[in-house]
Amino acid sequence: MGNYEAQLEYTDEGKVVLYHVSTTEDIEVLSPPTARTQRKSYTKKEYQTWDRPRVFFFTRLGQEDAGLGRIQGTTYKAEAEADKLYPVMKDPLGLSQPDKEAEYLDIRETRHGMPSYYPICRYEMVATLAEKQGYYGFIYLQKEGNPIVALWEPIEVERLEQDFY
């Protein structure tokens, strides 16, 4: 799990700087539902595991995806509030624990009408419970220890004029 916080880039206001590489140009807001409909082959596997619309971000310039290496495209920069990114691997609130299942199942049935006997996707359980606490994304480490962020809420971005790699 490590101390990834020291690897992050922060603004003077204490926000985490995020980078997104896209084949789409002239984006002003990255919207998870839109990104999901336009996903490329490198994100399809991610959606097989967990289908919640989300947008992935690197946390530093030149960072490579652990499974794919360098991602080609236009680079965008965003700023996110550090305390709104749930550290999913550390799970400080214990949102993945069995004692939270009843709360999640109640929310899931109320929102989506899904009966409690359907299997639980732990990622969705943690995201749903984190969202209830005011979080709008996850932060976690890829295999090489690189922090990655996945946001499920839209975020404003600006095009970065320098090369990402």
DSSP file (Angstrom, degrees, kcal/mol; ACC not computed):
  #  RESIDUE AA STRUCTURE BP1 BP2  ACC     N-H-->O    O-->H-N    N-H-->O    O-->H-N    TCO  KAPPA ALPHA  PHI   PSI    X-CA   Y-CA   Z-CA
    1    1 A M              0   0    0      0, 0.0     3,-0.4     0, 0.0    89,-0.1   0.000 360.0 360.0 360.0 -45.0    0.0    0.0    0.0
    2    2 A G        -     0   0    0      1,-0.2     2,-0.9     2,-0.1     3,-0.2   0.250 360.0 -62.9  63.2 177.9    2.9    2.3    0.7
    3    3 A N    >   +     0   0    0      1,-0.2     3,-1.0     2,-0.1     4,-0.3  -0.642  61.1 158.8-101.8  71.9    3.1    6.0    1.2
    4    4 A Y  G >>  +     0   0    0     -2,-0.9     3,-1.9    -3,-0.4     4,-0.6   0.713  57.9  81.6 -70.0 -19.6    2.0    7.1   -2.2
    5    5 A E  G >4 S+     0   0    0      1,-0.3     3,-1.0     2,-0.2    -1,-0.2   0.845  86.9  57.1 -55.5 -35.0    1.0   10.6   -1.0
    6    6 A A  G <4 S+     0   0    0     -3,-1.0    -1,-0.3     1,-0.2    -2,-0.2   0.698 101.8  57.1 -69.8 -18.8    4.6   11.6   -1.2
    7    7 A Q  G <4 S+     0   0    0     -3,-1.9    -1,-0.2    -4,-0.3    -2,-0.2   0.588  89.4  98.3 -85.9 -11.5    4.6   10.7   -4.9
    8    8 A L  S << S-     0   0    0     -3,-1.0     2,-0.5    -4,-0.6    52,-0.1  -0.408  70.5-130.2 -82.0 153.4    1.7   13.0   -5.7
    9    9 A E        -     0   0    0     50,-0.7     8,-2.9     8,-0.4     2,-0.3  -0.878  28.2-164.8 -99.5 132.3    2.0   16.5   -7.2
   10   10 A Y  B     -A   16   0A   0     -2,-0.5     6,-0.2     6,-0.2     2,-0.1  -0.876  15.2-128.9-119.5 149.8    0.0   19.2   -5.4
   11   11 A T    >   -     0   0    0      4,-2.5     3,-1.7    -2,-0.3     6,-0.0  -0.360  40.7 -98.3 -80.9 172.3   -1.1   22.7   -6.3
   12   12 A D  T 3  S+     0   0    0      1,-0.3    -1,-0.1     2,-0.1    -2,-0.0   0.772 127.2  57.5 -62.4 -24.5   -0.5   25.6   -3.9
   13   13 A E  T 3  S-     0   0    0      2,-0.1    -1,-0.3     1,-0.0    -3,-0.0   0.434 122.9-106.2 -85.8   0.1   -4.1   25.1   -2.7
   14   14 A G  S <  S+     0   0    0     -3,-1.7    68,-0.6     1,-0.3     2,-0.2   0.576  72.5 140.8  88.0  10.3   -3.4   21.5   -1.8
   15   15 A K  E     - B   0  81A   0     66,-0.1    -4,-2.5    67,-0.1     2,-0.4  -0.567  55.7-112.6 -84.4 152.3   -5.2   19.8   -4.6
   16   16 A V  E     -AB  10  80A   0     64,-3.1    64,-2.5    -6,-0.2     2,-0.4  -0.692  26.6-131.5 -83.5 132.2   -3.8   16.7   -6.4
   17   17 A V  E     - B   0  79A   0     -8,-2.9    -8,-0.4    -2,-0.4     2,-0.3  -0.728  27.4-168.4 -85.4 130.1   -2.7   17.3  -10.0
   18   18 A L  E     - B   0  78A   0     60,-2.9    60,-2.3    -2,-0.4     2,-0.4  -0.892   9.6-155.3-121.3 149.7   -4.1   14.7  -12.3
   19   19 A Y  E     -CB  58  77A   0     39,-2.6    39,-3.5    -2,-0.3     2,-0.4  -0.986   7.6-173.6-127.5 134.8   -3.2   13.9  -16.0
   20   20 A H  E     - B   0  76A   0     56,-2.4    56,-3.0    -2,-0.4     2,-0.5  -0.992  10.7-154.0-127.2 134.2   -5.4   12.2  -18.5
   21   21 A V  E     + B   0  75A   0     -2,-0.4     2,-0.3    54,-0.2    54,-0.2  -0.940  24.1 171.1-110.1 125.6   -4.3   11.1  -22.0
   22   22 A S  E     - B   0  74A   0     52,-2.8    52,-3.4    -2,-0.5    -2,-0.0  -0.947  43.6-139.3-135.5 151.3   -7.1   10.9  -24.6
   23   23 A T  S    S+     0   0    0     -2,-0.3     2,-0.4    50,-0.3    50,-0.1   0.517  86.1  90.1 -82.6  -6.2   -7.4   10.5  -28.3
   24   24 A T        -     0   0    0     50,-0.2     3,-0.3     2,-0.0     2,-0.2  -0.769  69.6-148.1 -92.7 134.4  -10.1   13.1  -28.2
   25   25 A E        +     0   0    0     -2,-0.4    -2,-0.1     1,-0.2    -1,-0.0  -0.650  68.3  26.3 -99.8 158.9   -9.1   16.7  -28.7
   26   26 A D  S    S+     0   0    0     -2,-0.2     2,-0.4     1,-0.2    -1,-0.2   0.871  72.2 166.3  62.5  44.4  -10.6   19.9  -27.2
   27   27 A I        +     0   0    0     -3,-0.3    -1,-0.2     1,-0.1   132,-0.1  -0.733  16.7 172.6 -86.7 136.4  -12.1   18.4  -24.0
   28   28 A E  S    S+     0   0    0     -2,-0.4   129,-2.8     1,-0.4     2,-0.4   0.662  73.1  26.3-110.3 -31.3  -13.2   20.9  -21.3
   29   29 A V  E    S-H  156   0B   0    127,-0.3     2,-0.7     2,-0.0    -1,-0.4  -0.997  70.4-143.1-134.7 128.7  -14.9   18.4  -19.0
   30   30 A L  E     -H  155   0B   0    125,-3.0   125,-1.7    -2,-0.4    25,-0.1  -0.836  22.0-168.8 -91.5 116.1  -14.1   14.8  -18.6
   31   31 A S     >  -     0   0    0     -2,-0.7     4,-2.9   123,-0.2     5,-0.2  -0.921  19.2-145.9-108.7 121.1  -17.4   13.0  -18.0
   32   32 A P  H  > S+     0   0    0      0, 0.0     4,-2.3     0, 0.0    22,-0.4   0.888  99.6  51.4 -54.8 -43.9  -17.3    9.4  -16.9
   33   33 A P  H  > S+     0   0    0      0, 0.0     4,-1.4     0, 0.0     5,-0.1   0.908 113.9  44.9 -61.8 -38.2  -20.6    8.4  -18.8
   34   34 A T  H  > S+     0   0    0     -3,-0.2     4,-1.2     2,-0.2     3,-0.1   0.922 112.1  51.5 -68.2 -44.0  -19.2    9.9  -22.0
   35   35 A A  H  < S+     0   0    0     -4,-2.9     3,-0.3     1,-0.2    -1,-0.2   0.876 106.4  55.8 -60.4 -37.3  -15.8    8.3  -21.5
   36   36 A R  H >< S+     0   0    0     -4,-2.3     3,-1.1    -5,-0.2    -1,-0.2   0.902 106.3  49.0 -63.8 -40.5  -17.4    5.0  -21.0
   37   37 A T  H 3< S+     0   0    0     -4,-1.4    -1,-0.2     1,-0.2    -2,-0.2   0.751 117.6  42.0 -71.3 -21.9  -19.2    5.2  -24.4
   38   38 A Q  T 3< S+     0   0    0     -4,-1.2    -1,-0.2    -3,-0.3    -2,-0.2   0.151  84.5 145.0-108.6  18.2  -16.0    6.1  -26.1
   39   39 A R    <   -     0   0    0     -3,-1.1     2,-0.1    -5,-0.1    -3,-0.1  -0.203  38.8-140.3 -62.8 147.8  -13.7    3.7  -24.3
   40   40 A K    >>  -     0   0    0      1,-0.0     3,-1.7     0, 0.0     4,-1.0  -0.421  35.0 -87.3 -98.5 176.8  -10.8    2.2  -26.3
   41   41 A S  H 3> S+     0   0    0      1,-0.3     4,-0.7     2,-0.2     3,-0.4   0.802 122.1  63.5 -59.3 -30.4   -9.5   -1.4  -26.1
   42   42 A Y  H 34 S+     0   0    0      1,-0.2     4,-0.3     2,-0.1    -1,-0.3   0.700 108.1  41.2 -72.0 -16.1   -7.2   -0.6  -23.2
   43   43 A T  H <> S+     0   0    0     -3,-1.7     4,-1.8     2,-0.1    -1,-0.2   0.572  92.6  83.3-102.6 -10.8  -10.2    0.2  -20.9
   44   44 A K  H  X S+     0   0    0     -4,-1.0     4,-1.0    -3,-0.4    -2,-0.1   0.896  90.6  51.3 -60.6 -39.8  -12.5   -2.6  -22.0
   45   45 A K  H >X S+     0   0    0     -4,-0.7     4,-1.1     1,-0.2     3,-0.6   0.899 106.2  55.2 -64.1 -39.9  -10.8   -5.1  -19.6
   46   46 A E  H 3> S+     0   0    0     -4,-0.3     4,-1.6     1,-0.2     3,-0.4   0.893 106.6  51.3 -58.2 -40.0  -11.2   -2.6  -16.7
   47   47 A Y  H 3< S+     0   0    0     -4,-1.8    -1,-0.2     1,-0.2    -2,-0.2   0.700 100.0  62.9 -74.6 -19.2  -15.0   -2.4  -17.4
   48   48 A Q  H << S+     0   0    0     -4,-1.0    -1,-0.2    -3,-0.6    -2,-0.2   0.844 107.9  44.1 -69.3 -32.4  -15.3   -6.3  -17.4
   49   49 A T  H  < S+     0   0    0     -4,-1.1     2,-0.3    -3,-0.4    -2,-0.2   0.874 136.5   2.0 -76.6 -40.0  -14.2   -6.2  -13.8
   50   50 A W     <  -     0   0    0     -4,-1.6    -1,-0.3     2,-0.1    -2,-0.1  -0.921  60.1-160.2-156.0 120.0  -16.4   -3.3  -12.7
   51   51 A D        +     0   0    0     -2,-0.3    -4,-0.1    -3,-0.2    -3,-0.1   0.356  46.9 125.3 -94.2   7.4  -18.8   -1.4  -15.0
   52   52 A R  S    S-     0   0    0      1,-0.1     2,-0.1   -16,-0.0    -2,-0.1  -0.459  71.8-107.3 -62.4 130.7  -19.3    1.9  -13.1
   53   53 A P        +     0   0    0      0, 0.0     2,-0.3     0, 0.0    -1,-0.1  -0.401  58.5 151.3 -60.1 132.4  -18.5    4.8  -15.5
   54   54 A R        -     0   0    0    -22,-0.4     2,-0.4   -23,-0.1    98,-0.2  -0.985  40.1-131.3-158.8 160.7  -15.2    6.3  -14.5
   55   55 A V  E     - D   0 151A   0     96,-2.3    96,-2.6    -2,-0.3     2,-0.3  -0.964  23.1-137.2-120.4 136.6  -12.2    8.2  -16.0
   56   56 A F  E     - D   0 150A   0     -2,-0.4     2,-0.4    94,-0.2    94,-0.2  -0.716  20.1-171.7 -98.1 143.9   -8.6    7.2  -15.2
   57   57 A F  E     - D   0 149A   0     92,-2.7    92,-2.2    -2,-0.3   -37,-0.2  -0.982  19.2-136.3-134.7 144.1   -5.8    9.6  -14.4
   58   58 A F  E     -CD  19 148A   0    -39,-3.5   -39,-2.6    -2,-0.4    90,-0.1  -0.557  14.5-143.8 -84.6 162.8   -2.1    9.4  -14.0
   59   59 A T  S    S+     0   0    0     88,-0.7   -50,-0.7   -41,-0.2     2,-0.3   0.382  75.8  28.9-113.1   2.3   -0.6   11.4  -11.1
   60   60 A R  S >  S-     0   0    0     87,-0.1     3,-1.5   -41,-0.1    -1,-0.2  -0.986  89.1 -89.9-156.8 153.7    2.6   12.6  -12.6
   61   61 A L  T 3  S+     0   0    0     -2,-0.3   104,-0.1     1,-0.2     3,-0.1  -0.316 109.4  19.8 -60.6 142.0    4.0   13.5  -16.0
   62   62 A G  T 3  S+     0   0    0    102,-0.8    -1,-0.2     1,-0.3     2,-0.1   0.459  84.8 150.5  79.9   1.3    5.6   10.6  -17.9
   63   63 A Q    <   -     0   0    0     -3,-1.5     2,-0.3   101,-0.1    -1,-0.3  -0.436  33.1-148.2 -69.7 138.4    3.8    7.9  -15.9
   64   64 A E        -     0   0    0     -2,-0.1     2,-0.3     6,-0.1     6,-0.2  -0.802  20.2-106.3-107.4 150.3    3.1    4.7  -17.8
   65   65 A D  B  >  -I   69   0C   0      4,-2.7     4,-2.5    -2,-0.3    -7,-0.0  -0.560  28.5-130.4 -70.7 135.1    0.2    2.3  -17.5
   66   66 A A  T  4 S+     0   0    0     -2,-0.3    -1,-0.1     1,-0.2    -2,-0.0   0.822 103.8  31.5 -59.6 -33.4    1.4   -0.8  -15.7
   67   67 A G  T  4 S+     0   0    0      2,-0.1    -1,-0.2     1,-0.1    -2,-0.0   0.730 131.6  28.6 -97.0 -23.7   -0.2   -3.1  -18.3
   68   68 A L  T  4 S-     0   0    0      1,-0.3     2,-0.3   -26,-0.0    -2,-0.2   0.560  86.0-146.4-117.0 -12.1    0.1   -1.0  -21.5
   69   69 A G  B  <  +I   65   0C   0     -4,-2.5    -4,-2.7     2,-0.0    -1,-0.3  -0.619  66.8  16.5  80.1-137.4    3.0    1.2  -21.2
   70   70 A R        -     0   0    0     -2,-0.3     2,-0.5    -6,-0.2    -6,-0.1  -0.524  68.0-147.1 -77.2 134.9    2.8    4.6  -22.8
   71   71 A I        -     0   0    0     -2,-0.3     2,-0.3     2,-0.0   -49,-0.1  -0.876  16.5-142.0-100.0 131.0   -0.7    5.9  -23.7
   72   72 A Q        +     0   0    0     -2,-0.5     2,-0.3   -51,-0.1   -51,-0.0  -0.693  49.9  63.6 -97.1 146.1   -0.8    8.1  -26.9
   73   73 A G  S    S-     0   0    0     -2,-0.3     2,-0.3   -50,-0.1   -50,-0.3  -0.945  84.9 -26.1 146.0-163.4   -2.9   11.1  -27.4
   74   74 A T  E     -B   22   0A   0    -52,-3.4   -52,-2.8    -2,-0.3     2,-0.4  -0.681  58.9-132.3 -87.0 137.0   -3.6   14.6  -26.1
   75   75 A T  E     -B   21   0A   0     85,-0.4    85,-3.0    -2,-0.3     2,-0.3  -0.761  21.5-171.2 -97.6 136.0   -2.8   15.3  -22.5
   76   76 A Y  E     -BE  20 159A   0    -56,-3.0   -56,-2.4    -2,-0.4     2,-0.4  -0.917   9.9-147.3-122.6 150.0   -5.2   17.0  -20.1
   77   77 A K  E     +BE  19 158A   0     81,-2.9    81,-2.2    -2,-0.3     2,-0.3  -0.935  18.9 172.4-118.6 140.2   -4.6   18.3  -16.6
   78   78 A A  E     -B   18   0A   0    -60,-2.3   -60,-2.9    -2,-0.4     2,-0.4  -0.912  23.1-136.7-137.5 165.3   -7.1   18.4  -13.8
   79   79 A E  E     -B   17   0A   0     77,-0.4     2,-0.4    -2,-0.3   -62,-0.2  -0.996  21.1-174.5-128.0 129.6   -7.0   19.2  -10.1
   80   80 A A  E     -B   16   0A   0    -64,-2.5   -64,-3.1    -2,-0.4     2,-0.4  -0.924  33.6-106.0-123.8 147.4   -8.9   17.1   -7.5
   81   81 A E  E >   -B   15   0A   0     -2,-0.4     3,-2.1   -66,-0.2     4,-0.2  -0.589  26.7-142.6 -70.8 123.4   -9.4   17.6   -3.8
   82   82 A A  G >  S+     0   0    0    -68,-0.6     3,-1.4    -2,-0.4    -1,-0.2   0.851  99.0  56.5 -57.7 -36.9   -7.1   15.1   -2.1
   83   83 A D  G 3  S+     0   0    0      1,-0.2    -1,-0.3     3,-0.1    -2,-0.1   0.421 100.4  59.8 -80.1   5.0   -9.6   14.4    0.6
   84   84 A K  G <  S+     0   0    0     -3,-2.1    52,-2.5    51,-0.1    53,-0.9   0.319  85.9  86.7-107.7   3.6  -12.3   13.4   -2.0
   85   85 A L  E <  S-f  137   0A   0     -3,-1.4    53,-0.3    -4,-0.2    54,-0.1  -0.908  76.5-141.1-106.5 108.8  -10.1   10.6   -3.4
   86   86 A Y  E     -f  138   0A   0     51,-3.2    53,-2.3    -2,-0.7     2,-1.8  -0.546  10.7-132.1 -74.9 124.4  -10.8    7.4   -1.4
   87   87 A P  E  >  -f  139   0A   0      0, 0.0     4,-2.7     0, 0.0     3,-0.4  -0.550  29.5-175.7 -75.4  86.5   -7.6    5.4   -0.8
   88   88 A V  T  4 S+     0   0    0     -2,-1.8    52,-0.1    51,-0.9     8,-0.1   0.802  75.1  49.5 -61.5 -35.8   -9.2    2.1   -1.8
   89   89 A M  T  4 S+     0   0    0     50,-0.6    -1,-0.3     1,-0.2    51,-0.1   0.856 116.4  42.2 -74.5 -33.4   -6.3   -0.2   -1.1
   90   90 A K  T  4 S-     0   0    0     -3,-0.4    -2,-0.2   -89,-0.1    -1,-0.2   0.835  86.8-167.8 -77.5 -33.9   -5.8    1.3    2.4
   91   91 A D    ><  -     0   0    0     -4,-2.7     3,-1.7     1,-0.1    -3,-0.1   0.909   8.1-179.3  46.2  59.2   -9.6    1.3    3.0
   92   92 A P  T 3  S+     0   0    0      0, 0.0    -1,-0.1     0, 0.0    -4,-0.1   0.760  78.3  47.6 -63.4 -25.2   -9.3    3.5    6.1
   93   93 A L  T 3  S-     0   0    0      0, 0.0    -2,-0.1     0, 0.0    -3,-0.0   0.417 108.7-122.4 -94.2   1.9  -13.1    3.5    6.7
   94   94 A G    X   +     0   0    0     -3,-1.7     3,-1.5    -4,-0.1     6,-0.2   0.835  55.6 155.7  64.7  32.9  -13.4   -0.3    6.2
   95   95 A L  T 3   +     0   0    0      1,-0.3    34,-0.1     4,-0.1    -1,-0.1   0.668  68.2  54.2 -69.3 -15.9  -15.9    0.1    3.4
   96   96 A S  T 3  S+     0   0    0     -5,-0.1    -1,-0.3    -8,-0.1    30,-0.1   0.473  85.8 113.0 -92.7  -2.0  -14.9   -3.2    1.9
   97   97 A Q  S X  S-     0   0    0     -3,-1.5     3,-2.3     1,-0.1     4,-0.3  -0.354  78.4-116.6 -76.9 150.3  -15.6   -5.1    5.1
   98   98 A P  G >  S+     0   0    0      0, 0.0     3,-1.5     0, 0.0     4,-0.4   0.786 111.2  66.6 -54.3 -30.9  -18.4   -7.7    5.5
   99   99 A D  G 3  S+     0   0    0      1,-0.3     4,-0.3     2,-0.1     3,-0.1   0.613  98.2  54.6 -70.5  -8.2  -20.1   -5.5    8.2
  100  100 A K  G <> S+     0   0    0     -3,-2.3     4,-2.1    -6,-0.2    -1,-0.3   0.478  83.2  89.4 -97.3  -5.7  -20.8   -2.9    5.5
  101  101 A E  H <> S+     0   0    0     -3,-1.5     4,-3.2    -4,-0.3     5,-0.2   0.897  82.8  53.0 -62.1 -43.0  -22.6   -5.3    3.2
  102  102 A A  H  > S+     0   0    0     -4,-0.4     4,-2.0     1,-0.2    -1,-0.2   0.908 110.0  48.8 -61.0 -42.7  -26.1   -4.7    4.6
  103  103 A E  H  > S+     0   0    0     -4,-0.3     4,-2.0     2,-0.2    -1,-0.2   0.933 114.2  46.1 -61.8 -45.8  -25.8   -0.9    4.3
  104  104 A Y  H  X S+     0   0    0     -4,-2.1     4,-3.1     1,-0.2     5,-0.2   0.933 110.6  51.9 -62.7 -46.7  -24.6   -1.3    0.7
  105  105 A L  H  X S+     0   0    0     -4,-3.2     4,-2.4     1,-0.2    -1,-0.2   0.867 109.1  51.4 -60.5 -36.3  -27.3   -3.9   -0.2
  106  106 A D  H  X S+     0   0    0     -4,-2.0     4,-2.3    -5,-0.2    -1,-0.2   0.926 112.2  45.5 -65.2 -45.1  -30.0   -1.5    1.1
  107  107 A I  H  X S+     0   0    0     -4,-2.0     4,-2.9     2,-0.2     5,-0.3   0.932 113.4  50.5 -62.4 -46.1  -28.6    1.4   -1.0
  108  108 A R  H  X S+     0   0    0     -4,-3.1     4,-2.5     1,-0.2     6,-1.0   0.903 112.8  45.2 -61.3 -42.9  -28.4   -0.8   -4.0
  109  109 A E  H  X S+     0   0    0     -4,-2.4     4,-1.5     4,-0.2    -1,-0.2   0.906 115.2  47.6 -68.8 -40.0  -31.9   -2.1   -3.7
  110  110 A T  H  < S+     0   0    0     -4,-2.3    -2,-0.2    -5,-0.2    -1,-0.2   0.927 121.0  35.7 -65.5 -45.6  -33.3    1.4   -3.0
  111  111 A R  H  < S+     0   0    0     -4,-2.9    -2,-0.2    -5,-0.2    -3,-0.2   0.894 137.2  15.2 -75.6 -41.7  -31.4    3.0   -6.0
  112  112 A H  H  < S-     0   0    0     -4,-2.5    -3,-0.2    -5,-0.3    -2,-0.2   0.462  91.2-122.0-119.3  -4.6  -31.5    0.3   -8.6
  113  113 A G     <  +     0   0    0     -4,-1.5    -4,-0.2    -5,-0.5    -3,-0.1   0.720  56.5 155.5  68.8  19.6  -34.1   -2.2   -7.4
  114  114 A M        -     0   0    0     -6,-1.0    -1,-0.2    -9,-0.1    -2,-0.1  -0.701  43.9-121.4 -85.0 122.0  -31.5   -4.9   -7.4
  115  115 A P    >   -     0   0    0      0, 0.0     3,-1.5     0, 0.0    -1,-0.1  -0.202  18.5-118.3 -61.0 152.7  -32.4   -7.8   -5.0
  116  116 A S  T 3  S+     0   0    0      1,-0.3   -11,-0.0     4,-0.0    -2,-0.0   0.663 105.7  71.8 -68.7 -17.0  -29.9   -8.5   -2.2
  117  117 A Y  T 3  S+     0   0    0      2,-0.0    -1,-0.3     3,-0.0     3,-0.1   0.630  74.6  99.9 -78.9 -10.1  -29.3  -12.1   -3.4
  118  118 A Y  S <  S-     0   0    0     -3,-1.5    -4,-0.0     1,-0.1     0, 0.0  -0.479  89.9 -92.2 -69.4 147.0  -27.3  -10.8   -6.5
  119  119 A P        -     0   0    0      0, 0.0     2,-0.5     0, 0.0    -1,-0.1  -0.176  38.6-118.9 -60.0 152.7  -23.5  -11.0   -6.0
  120  120 A I        -     0   0    0     -3,-0.1     2,-0.7    -4,-0.0     3,-0.1  -0.812  11.2-147.9 -95.3 128.9  -21.7   -8.0   -4.6
  121  121 A C     >  -     0   0    0     -2,-0.5     4,-2.6     1,-0.2     3,-0.2  -0.884  11.8-151.8 -90.1 114.8  -19.0   -6.3   -6.6
  122  122 A R  H  > S+     0   0    0     -2,-0.7     4,-2.9     1,-0.2     5,-0.3   0.866  93.1  55.1 -59.7 -38.3  -16.6   -5.1   -3.9
  123  123 A Y  H  > S+     0   0    0      1,-0.2     4,-2.6     2,-0.2    -1,-0.2   0.934 111.7  43.9 -60.3 -44.5  -15.4   -2.1   -6.1
  124  124 A E  H  > S+     0   0    0      2,-0.2     4,-2.8     1,-0.2     5,-0.2   0.887 112.3  53.3 -68.5 -38.0  -19.0   -0.9   -6.5
  125  125 A M  H  X S+     0   0    0     -4,-2.6     4,-2.3     2,-0.2     5,-0.2   0.954 113.0  42.7 -60.0 -49.9  -19.7   -1.5   -2.8
  126  126 A V  H  X S+     0   0    0     -4,-2.9     4,-2.8     1,-0.2     5,-0.2   0.913 115.2  49.9 -64.9 -42.5  -16.8    0.6   -1.8
  127  127 A A  H  X S+     0   0    0     -4,-2.6     4,-2.9    -5,-0.3    -1,-0.2   0.925 111.7  48.5 -61.9 -44.2  -17.5    3.3   -4.4
  128  128 A T  H  X S+     0   0    0     -4,-2.8     4,-1.6     1,-0.2    -2,-0.2   0.924 116.1  42.3 -62.4 -45.7  -21.1    3.5   -3.3
  129  129 A L  H  X S+     0   0    0     -4,-2.3     4,-0.8    -5,-0.2    -1,-0.2   0.854 115.3  50.1 -71.6 -34.3  -20.3    3.8    0.4
  130  130 A A  H ><>S+     0   0    0     -4,-2.8     5,-2.3    -5,-0.2     3,-0.7   0.906 108.1  53.5 -67.5 -41.6  -17.4    6.2   -0.3
  131  131 A E  H ><5S+     0   0    0     -4,-2.9     3,-1.7     1,-0.3    -2,-0.2   0.887 103.7  56.3 -59.4 -39.7  -19.7    8.4   -2.5
  132  132 A K  H 3<5S+     0   0    0     -4,-1.6    -1,-0.3     1,-0.3    -2,-0.2   0.798 105.8  52.4 -61.5 -28.9  -22.1    8.5    0.5
  133  133 A Q  T <<5S-     0   0    0     -4,-0.8    -1,-0.3    -3,-0.7    -2,-0.2   0.419 130.1 -95.3 -87.9  -0.2  -19.2    9.9    2.5
  134  134 A G  T < 5S+     0   0    0     -3,-1.7    -3,-0.2     1,-0.3     2,-0.2   0.492  78.7 137.5 101.3   4.0  -18.5   12.6   -0.1
  135  135 A Y      < -     0   0    0     -5,-2.3    -1,-0.3    -6,-0.1   -50,-0.2  -0.531  32.3-171.7 -80.3 150.4  -15.8   11.0   -2.1
  136  136 A Y        +     0   0    0    -52,-2.5    16,-1.9     1,-0.2    17,-0.8   0.205  64.2   7.4-125.8  14.6  -15.8   11.2   -5.9
  137  137 A G  E     -fG  85 151A   0    -53,-0.9   -51,-3.2    14,-0.3     2,-0.3  -0.983  66.5-107.1-176.1 172.2  -13.1    8.9   -6.9
  138  138 A F  E     -fG  86 150A   0     12,-2.6    12,-2.0    -2,-0.3     2,-0.4  -0.805  16.1-159.6-108.1 151.6  -10.5    6.3   -5.9
  139  139 A I  E     +fG  87 149A   0    -53,-2.3   -51,-0.9    -2,-0.3   -50,-0.6  -0.998  28.2 150.9-126.4 135.4   -6.8    6.5   -5.6
  140  140 A Y  E     - G   0 148A   0      8,-2.4     8,-3.2    -2,-0.4     2,-0.4  -0.950  41.9 -99.9-154.8 169.3   -4.8    3.3   -5.7
  141  141 A L  E     - G   0 147A   0     -2,-0.3     2,-0.1     6,-0.2  -139,-0.0  -0.811  25.6-142.7-100.7 135.9   -1.4    1.9   -6.7
  142  142 A Q    >   -     0   0    0      4,-2.5     3,-2.5    -2,-0.4     4,-0.0  -0.321  46.3 -81.8 -80.4 177.8   -0.7    0.0   -9.9
  143  143 A K  T 3  S+     0   0    0      1,-0.3    -1,-0.1     2,-0.2    -2,-0.0   0.843 130.6  50.5 -51.8 -41.8    1.7   -2.9   -9.9
  144  144 A E  T 3  S-     0   0    0      2,-0.1    -1,-0.3     1,-0.1    -3,-0.0   0.366 124.1-100.2 -82.4   7.8    4.8   -0.8  -10.1
  145  145 A G  S <  S+     0   0    0     -3,-2.5    -2,-0.2     1,-0.3    -1,-0.1   0.641  73.9 147.7  84.9  13.8    3.7    1.4   -7.2
  146  146 A N        -     0   0    0    -82,-0.1    -4,-2.5    -4,-0.0    -1,-0.3  -0.733  49.3-123.7 -85.1 123.4    2.4    4.2   -9.4
  147  147 A P  E     - G   0 141A   0      0, 0.0   -88,-0.7     0, 0.0     2,-0.3  -0.474  31.9-174.9 -66.9 134.1   -0.6    6.1   -8.0
  148  148 A I  E     -DG  58 140A   0     -8,-3.2    -8,-2.4    -2,-0.2     2,-0.4  -0.942  11.1-149.2-126.1 147.5   -3.6    6.1  -10.3
  149  149 A V  E     -DG  57 139A   0    -92,-2.2   -92,-2.7    -2,-0.3     2,-0.5  -0.965   6.7-167.5-120.9 137.9   -6.9    7.9   -9.8
  150  150 A A  E     -DG  56 138A   0    -12,-2.0   -12,-2.6    -2,-0.4     2,-0.4  -0.989  11.7-164.9-121.3 119.6  -10.3    6.8  -11.1
  151  151 A L  E     -DG  55 137A   0    -96,-2.6   -96,-2.3    -2,-0.5   -14,-0.3  -0.862  18.5-172.8-106.4 138.7  -13.1    9.5  -10.9
  152  152 A W  S    S+     0   0    0    -16,-1.9   -15,-0.1    -2,-0.4    -1,-0.1   0.315  71.1  71.1-108.0   5.9  -16.8    8.7  -11.2
  153  153 A E  S    S-     0   0    0    -17,-0.8   -98,-0.1   -98,-0.1  -123,-0.1  -0.903  93.9 -97.7-116.1 149.5  -17.8   12.4  -11.2
  154  154 A P        -     0   0    0      0, 0.0     2,-0.3     0, 0.0  -123,-0.2  -0.288  41.9-168.7 -61.6 150.5  -17.2   14.9  -14.1
  155  155 A I  E     -H   30   0B   0   -125,-1.7  -125,-3.0    -4,-0.1     2,-0.2  -0.998  22.9-115.4-144.5 140.2  -14.2   17.1  -13.7
  156  156 A E  E     -H   29   0B   0     -2,-0.3   -77,-0.4  -127,-0.2     2,-0.3  -0.496  37.5-174.0 -72.2 142.2  -13.0   20.2  -15.6
  157  157 A V        -     0   0    0   -129,-2.8     2,-0.4    -2,-0.2   -79,-0.2  -0.912  16.6-148.9-132.9 160.4   -9.7   19.8  -17.5
  158  158 A E  E     -E   77   0A   0    -81,-2.2   -81,-2.9    -2,-0.3     2,-0.2  -0.989  31.1-106.4-128.9 144.0   -7.3   21.9  -19.4
  159  159 A R  E     -E   76   0A   0     -2,-0.4     2,-0.6   -83,-0.2   -83,-0.3  -0.457  29.1-136.2 -68.5 134.4   -5.2   20.9  -22.3
  160  160 A L        -     0   0    0    -85,-3.0   -85,-0.4    -2,-0.2     4,-0.1  -0.822   8.6-158.2 -92.9 124.9   -1.6   20.5  -21.5
  161  161 A E        +     0   0    0     -2,-0.6     2,-0.2   -87,-0.1    -1,-0.1   0.626  68.5  77.7 -82.0 -13.0    0.6   22.0  -24.2
  162  162 A Q  S    S-     0   0    0      1,-0.1   -87,-0.2   -87,-0.0     2,-0.1  -0.580  94.1 -92.8 -93.4 160.8    3.7   20.1  -23.3
  163  163 A D        -     0   0    0     -2,-0.2    -1,-0.1     1,-0.1    -2,-0.1  -0.444  25.0-141.8 -69.4 143.8    4.4   16.4  -24.2
  164  164 A F              0   0    0      1,-0.2  -102,-0.8    -2,-0.1    -1,-0.1   0.879 360.0 360.0 -74.4 -39.2    3.3   13.9  -21.5
  165  165 A Y              0   0    0   -104,-0.1    -1,-0.2  -103,-0.1    -2,-0.1   0.411 360.0 360.0-105.7 360.0    6.3   11.6  -22.1
